[in-house]
Amino acid sequence: MKKYCIAAILLMAVSTTYACSICGCGGGNVYMGLFPNFKSKFFGIRHIYSEYHTSLLNSPDQYSHNYYNTVEIWSGLNISKRWQVLGFLPYHYYKQNDDDMGSTTKSGLGDITLIANYKLFATPFSSHVPGNVSHELWIGGGVIVPSGAFKVDVNDSTTTLADINSQIGTGSLNLFLNARHTLELNNFGINCSMNYKIAMANNQGYRYGNKLNVNSIAYYKINSKSTTIIPNAGFSYENINGNSLHGSKIILSEGLNSGSYHTGGVCICINRWT
């Protein structure tokens, strides 16, 4: 009988060491996470949730509270011993509360991601270690297709960064590079992945910043006859470049006593299962 895999992430806690005062989040984000062990193919549905709370440093009454929900269909197919293709079809639901516009919501199909990966190696780590030890490394890349809606006039003087962050898609074709390494000893494993999104400008000249994401996840497989449950914990590091319009970086200075702030920033998150 085929086994089903459930990756259980029941609680996520976020700790930010450094970030910009007004972040540059938005459409076109891709989350890789844990993959099921599959010989030929897999198909699944998952839910991804994140939230961002931001405000001006010297003017707390200027704020934004953003809530991002994504229900995603994802699938993988091994087309040989070395090659696999992956696909991600997201549906987004965004809710945004800010001091200017109040509460707004937006939903719809997001940008579709297609990836081809090559297995660089997959070998037993050491025959002298007791138990079943193995590891494998995949590298590859693909494209993020602008299937999500980008419905905002970036040349309108009333357009704000909140309008940009609430877009379902980027409106542009983006490139995606990734590497994924998994080490397993019996039922315990460690998964490390690195992803880099190279953003392009859309037809309005707006370009989301390039994004580097590094994840390390420790997990344990709890097997039954037909189901595998995988509780896990880990951390992620994210570095986002600033957004730009017609080749010029977006600079935010309204409400600040001195200096100026760019979109983008760095974030370190701790994810734990409980």
C-alpha positions as CSV (number, residue, x, y, z in Angstrom):
1,M,0.0,0.0,0.0
2,K,1.2,3.5,-0.8
3,K,2.3,5.6,2.1
4,Y,1.0,9.2,2.6
5,C,3.3,11.9,4.0
6,I,2.1,14.7,6.3
7,A,4.6,17.4,7.2
8,A,3.3,18.9,10.4
9,I,4.2,22.4,11.2
10,L,1.8,23.3,13.9
11,L,3.3,26.6,15.3
12,M,5.5,29.1,13.7
13,A,7.3,31.8,15.9
14,V,9.1,34.7,14.1
15,S,12.1,36.5,15.6
16,T,13.5,39.4,13.5
17,T,17.1,40.5,14.1
18,Y,17.1,43.2,11.5
19,A,14.6,44.5,9.0
20,C,13.6,47.7,7.2
21,S,11.0,49.9,8.8
22,I,8.6,49.3,5.9
23,C,9.2,45.9,4.3
24,G,9.0,45.1,0.6
25,C,7.0,41.8,0.7
26,G,4.4,40.9,-1.8
27,G,3.6,38.6,-4.7
28,G,5.8,36.0,-6.3
29,N,7.2,34.4,-3.2
30,V,8.1,30.7,-3.3
31,Y,8.3,28.4,-0.3
32,M,10.1,25.0,-0.8
33,G,10.0,23.4,2.6
34,L,10.1,19.6,3.2
35,F,9.5,17.3,0.3
36,P,7.9,13.8,0.6
37,N,10.1,10.9,-0.3
38,F,8.8,9.8,-3.7
39,K,10.1,7.3,-6.3
40,S,8.2,8.4,-9.3
41,K,5.7,11.2,-8.5
42,F,3.7,13.0,-5.9
43,F,0.7,15.4,-5.7
44,G,-0.4,17.4,-2.7
45,I,-2.1,20.4,-1.2
46,R,-0.6,22.6,1.5
47,H,-1.4,25.8,3.4
48,I,1.2,28.5,4.1
49,Y,0.6,31.4,6.5
50,S,2.7,34.4,7.3
51,E,2.2,37.8,8.8
52,Y,4.1,41.1,8.9
53,H,3.7,44.0,11.3
54,T,5.5,47.2,10.4
55,S,5.5,50.9,11.4
56,L,7.6,54.0,11.1
57,L,10.3,54.2,13.8
58,N,9.4,57.7,15.0
59,S,5.7,57.7,14.0
60,P,4.0,54.5,15.3
61,D,0.6,55.8,14.2
62,Q,1.7,55.0,10.6
63,Y,1.5,51.2,10.5
64,S,0.6,48.2,8.4
65,H,-0.5,44.8,9.6
66,N,-0.4,42.2,6.7
67,Y,-1.7,38.7,6.8
68,Y,-0.8,36.3,3.9
69,N,-2.6,33.0,3.4
70,T,-1.7,30.7,0.5
71,V,-3.4,27.4,-0.4
72,E,-1.0,25.7,-2.9
73,I,-1.2,22.7,-5.2
74,W,2.3,21.2,-5.6
75,S,3.5,18.2,-7.5
76,G,6.7,16.5,-8.5
77,L,7.7,14.0,-11.2
78,N,11.0,12.0,-11.5
79,I,11.6,11.6,-15.2
80,S,14.8,9.6,-14.7
81,K,17.2,8.6,-12.0
82,R,18.8,12.1,-12.1
83,W,16.1,14.5,-13.3
84,Q,12.9,15.7,-11.7
85,V,10.3,18.5,-12.5
86,L,8.3,20.4,-9.9
87,G,5.3,22.6,-10.1
88,F,3.6,25.0,-7.7
89,L,0.1,26.4,-8.3
90,P,-0.8,28.9,-5.5
91,Y,-4.1,30.6,-4.5
92,H,-3.6,33.7,-2.3
93,Y,-5.8,35.4,0.2
94,Y,-4.3,38.6,1.6
95,K,-5.7,40.8,4.4
96,Q,-4.1,44.2,5.1
97,N,-4.8,46.7,7.9
98,D,-3.1,50.1,7.8
99,D,-3.6,53.6,9.1
100,D,-4.4,55.0,5.7
101,M,-6.7,52.6,3.9
102,G,-8.2,50.7,6.9
103,S,-8.9,47.0,6.2
104,T,-8.6,45.6,2.7
105,T,-8.6,42.1,1.3
106,K,-7.5,40.6,-2.0
107,S,-7.5,37.0,-3.3
108,G,-6.9,35.1,-6.5
109,L,-4.5,32.8,-8.4
110,G,-0.9,33.6,-7.8
111,D,2.3,33.3,-10.0
112,I,2.9,29.7,-11.1
113,T,6.4,28.2,-10.5
114,L,8.0,25.5,-12.7
115,I,11.3,24.0,-11.8
116,A,13.7,21.3,-13.2
117,N,16.2,19.8,-10.8
118,Y,19.3,17.5,-11.3
119,K,20.4,15.0,-8.6
120,L,24.1,15.8,-8.2
121,F,24.6,12.8,-5.9
122,A,22.7,10.3,-3.7
123,T,24.9,7.9,-1.8
124,P,25.2,6.2,1.6
125,F,27.2,8.5,3.8
126,S,29.3,5.8,5.5
127,S,29.1,2.1,5.7
128,H,30.7,2.2,9.2
129,V,27.8,4.2,10.8
130,P,25.2,1.9,12.3
131,G,21.7,2.2,10.9
132,N,20.4,3.4,7.5
133,V,22.3,6.6,6.6
134,S,21.9,8.4,3.3
135,H,22.0,11.8,1.8
136,E,21.3,13.4,-1.6
137,L,21.8,16.8,-3.2
138,W,19.5,18.4,-5.9
139,I,20.3,21.5,-7.8
140,G,18.3,23.3,-10.5
141,G,16.2,26.2,-11.5
142,G,13.1,27.4,-13.3
143,V,10.7,30.2,-14.0
144,I,8.0,32.0,-12.0
145,V,5.2,32.7,-14.6
146,P,3.2,36.0,-14.2
147,S,-0.2,34.3,-13.9
148,G,-1.2,36.3,-10.8
149,A,-2.9,39.7,-11.1
150,F,-0.8,42.9,-10.8
151,K,-3.6,45.6,-10.9
152,V,-2.1,48.9,-9.8
153,D,-0.9,52.0,-11.6
154,V,2.6,52.5,-10.3
155,N,2.8,55.9,-12.0
156,D,-0.2,57.2,-10.0
157,S,1.1,59.6,-7.3
158,T,-1.5,58.2,-4.8
159,T,-0.1,54.6,-5.2
160,T,1.6,53.5,-1.9
161,L,3.8,50.6,-1.0
162,A,0.8,49.0,0.7
163,D,-0.9,48.8,-2.7
164,I,2.2,47.1,-4.1
165,N,2.5,44.6,-1.2
166,S,-1.1,43.5,-1.6
167,Q,-0.8,42.5,-5.2
168,I,-1.5,38.8,-5.9
169,G,1.2,38.6,-8.6
170,T,4.3,40.5,-9.8
171,G,3.3,41.0,-13.4
172,S,6.7,39.8,-14.5
173,L,8.5,36.6,-15.5
174,N,11.1,35.8,-12.8
175,L,13.9,33.3,-12.6
176,F,14.3,30.8,-9.7
177,L,17.5,28.9,-8.6
178,N,17.5,26.3,-5.9
179,A,19.7,23.7,-4.1
180,R,18.4,21.1,-1.7
181,H,20.4,18.7,0.5
182,T,18.9,16.0,2.7
183,L,20.7,13.8,5.3
184,E,18.8,10.9,7.0
185,L,19.8,8.5,9.8
186,N,16.9,6.0,10.2
187,N,13.9,8.1,10.9
188,F,15.7,11.3,11.8
189,G,16.7,13.8,9.1
190,I,18.1,17.3,8.3
191,N,17.0,19.2,5.3
192,C,18.9,22.3,4.1
193,S,17.8,24.4,1.1
194,M,18.8,27.6,-0.6
195,N,16.7,29.5,-3.1
196,Y,17.3,32.6,-5.0
197,K,14.7,34.5,-7.0
198,I,15.9,36.8,-9.8
199,A,13.1,39.4,-10.4
200,M,12.4,41.1,-13.7
201,A,10.6,44.3,-14.3
202,N,7.0,44.1,-15.4
203,N,5.3,46.0,-18.2
204,Q,4.9,49.1,-15.9
205,G,8.6,49.2,-15.1
206,Y,8.1,48.0,-11.5
207,R,10.5,45.4,-10.2
208,Y,10.4,43.5,-6.9
209,G,13.7,43.0,-5.2
210,N,15.7,39.8,-5.7
211,K,15.3,37.4,-2.8
212,L,17.7,34.9,-1.1
213,N,16.2,32.3,1.2
214,V,18.1,29.7,3.3
215,N,16.3,27.1,5.3
216,S,17.5,24.4,7.7
217,I,14.9,21.9,9.1
218,A,15.4,19.0,11.4
219,Y,12.6,16.4,11.3
220,Y,11.6,12.9,12.6
221,K,9.4,10.4,10.7
222,I,6.6,8.7,12.6
223,N,5.6,5.8,10.5
224,S,2.4,3.7,10.5
225,K,1.0,1.2,8.0
226,S,-0.3,3.8,5.5
227,T,0.8,7.2,6.8
228,T,4.0,9.1,7.8
229,I,3.8,12.1,10.1
230,I,6.8,14.4,10.1
231,P,7.1,16.9,13.0
232,N,9.9,19.3,12.4
233,A,11.7,22.4,13.6
234,G,14.3,24.8,12.1
235,F,15.2,28.3,11.1
236,S,15.2,30.4,7.9
237,Y,17.2,33.4,6.8
238,E,15.9,35.8,4.2
239,N,17.6,38.7,2.4
240,I,15.4,40.8,0.1
241,N,16.8,43.5,-2.1
242,G,14.9,46.7,-2.5
243,N,12.1,47.2,-5.1
244,S,12.7,49.6,-8.0
245,L,10.7,51.6,-10.5
246,H,12.1,52.3,-14.0
247,G,15.6,51.2,-12.7
248,S,15.6,53.5,-9.7
249,K,15.4,52.2,-6.1
250,I,12.2,52.9,-4.2
251,I,13.0,55.3,-1.4
252,L,10.6,56.1,1.4
253,S,11.1,59.3,3.4
254,E,7.6,60.4,4.4
255,G,7.1,60.8,8.1
256,L,10.8,60.4,9.0
257,N,12.8,63.1,10.8
258,S,15.9,62.5,8.8
259,G,17.4,60.1,6.2
260,S,15.5,57.8,4.0
261,Y,14.5,54.1,4.0
262,H,14.6,51.5,1.2
263,T,12.3,48.6,0.8
264,G,13.8,45.1,1.4
265,G,15.8,43.9,4.4
266,V,17.0,40.9,6.3
267,C,14.9,38.5,8.5
268,I,15.8,35.5,10.6
269,C,12.9,33.3,11.6
270,I,12.8,30.4,14.1
271,N,10.2,27.7,13.3
272,R,9.2,25.2,15.9
273,W,6.8,22.3,16.1
274,T,4.7,21.8,19.3
